[in-house]
C-alpha cells in the first residue's frame, strides 16, 4: 500500500501537466493577437500608401516657383466683413506655382496676366469670407479654397500649394 500512497502523492506532480493545455492555449491566443496586429498594420500601411499614389495630386512634383502676392513688404491689405465692417486684414500669401504651366510662369517669373487673375481671385475670396472664417482653426480651409479657385481660373495644376506667411486682422 505504501506504493499506492506514493503513486497518489505523485499525482499532484502531474497536475501541472493539466495546466499545460491552458498555458498552450494562452500562448496560441497571444501569438494569434500578435499576428493579427502585424497583418492589420501591414494592410493599413499598404492601403494608406496606395491612396497617396492614387490621388490626382502627387506630393512628388517638380520644385515650384514661389510667388508672393501683393506688395513685397506689406503683402495684401483688404477690408473684410463688408464695407460697414471696418475691419482690415493684412495677409502675406505665397503661392507655389507649377513651373510647367508656361501660360503662367515664364523664365521663373509670373506673367502679368496670371498675376492679375490671381490677385483678383484672392481679393474676391478674402472679401467674401465671414469674420468667423478667419479663425486660426479654419486657416487650412481658407488655403484650400484659395488654391482651388486660382486653379479654376488659371487651369488645374497651376498652383501646387498656398502658404500664409503673415496674418493680422484688426
N, C-alpha and C positions, 0 to 999 in steps of 0.2 A: 504494500500500500504506500510505502514511502515513495516508491517510484511514481505512483499516480499523483501524489501530492506535489512532487517535484514537477510533474508534467502540468498539473493545474496551476502551479506557481509560474510556470514558463509561459502560459497563455497570455498574461498581460504584456509580455515582451512581443507577442505577435500583434497586439492591438495597434501599435504604430503602423504596422503594415495595413491595417484597416484605414488609418488616416491617410495613407499614401494615395489612394484614389482621389481623395478630396484635394490633396496638395496638387496632384496631377491635373485635376480639373481647374484649379485656380491658376496654375501655370499656363494651361491652354487658353483660358479666358484672357489672361494678361497678354499672351502672345497675340491672340486674335485682336485685342484692342490696339496693340502697337501696330500690327499690320493694317488694320482699318484706318488708323490715324495717318500712317505713311502713305497709303493709297489715296486717301482723301486729299492730303497735302499735294501729292504728285498731280492728281487730276485738277485740283484748283489752280495750281501754278501753270499748268499747261493750258487750261481754259483762259486764264487771265492773259497770258502771253499771246494766245491765239486771238483774243479780242483786240489786243493792241495792234496786231499786224493786219487784222481785217478792216480796221477803221479807215475811212476815206482820207483822213488827215494823218499822215505818218509823222510820228515825233522826230523821225530822222529826215532831215531835209538839208539842202544847201544852206550855208550861212546867209542870213538875210541882211538887207540894208536897213539900218536903224534910222528912222526919220522922226525928229522932234516936231510936234505940231505947235503952231503959233510962234510967238516971239521966243528967240533963243534963250533969253534970261527969264522972262515972265511966264512963258507958256501961253495958256489960253485963259482969258478973263471973260466971264459971261454972267449975265444976270439970270438967276434961276428962281423958280417959284412964281413965275408970271411977272408982268410989268409992275403990278402993285405989291409984289412980294418984297422988294427992296433988299434982296439977298444976292450976294455975289459969290461966284465960285472961281477960284484961281487954281488951275489944274495943269500939271505937266504931264503930257501924254506922249509916249514914244511908241511908234508902230514899227514892227519888224516886217519889212516888205519883201516879197518874193523877187529876187533879182532876175529871175527868168521871164518875168512879165515886162517885155520891152516897151509896151504902151505906157507903163507907169514909171519905170526906172530906166535911166539911160546914163551910162558911164558912172554908175554908183550914186546918181542923184535923182531926186523925184522930179518928174516933169511938172511944169506949172499947171497944166490942165488937171492932172491927177491930184496935185496938192490942193487946188481949189475945190475939187469934188470931195476930198477927204475932210477939209475944214468945214465945208457946208454941211456935210452929213453929221460930223461930230457936233457942231454947234446946234443943229436941229435936235439931236438926241439929248444933249445936255439941257437945252431949254425946255424940252417936253417932259423931262423927268419930274416926278413929285419930290418934295423935300425929303420924305422918308426913304426914297430910293438912293439917297446919297450917304446912307449909313455905312459904316465900315464893313458890316456883315454882308452887305449887298454889292460890294465892290467887284467881286468876280462876275456877277450878273451884268453889271454895267460894262465891264471889259468885253464880255462875250457879245453883248448887244452891239457895241461899237464895232467889233471885229466882223460880225455877221452883216451889219448894214454897209460897212465900207466894202466888204467883199461883194455884196449885192450890186453896189454902184460901180465898182471898178472891174468886177469879174471874179468869179470864185477862185480862190487860191492866191489872190493878190496880197493878202495880209496873213502872215504866219501867226503873229501874236500881238497883243496890245499890253503895254506896261504903263501903269500910273506911277509917275516918279515923285509927284508932289500933289497935295490936295488940301486946300484951305477954303473953308466955307464960312462966310461972315455975313 
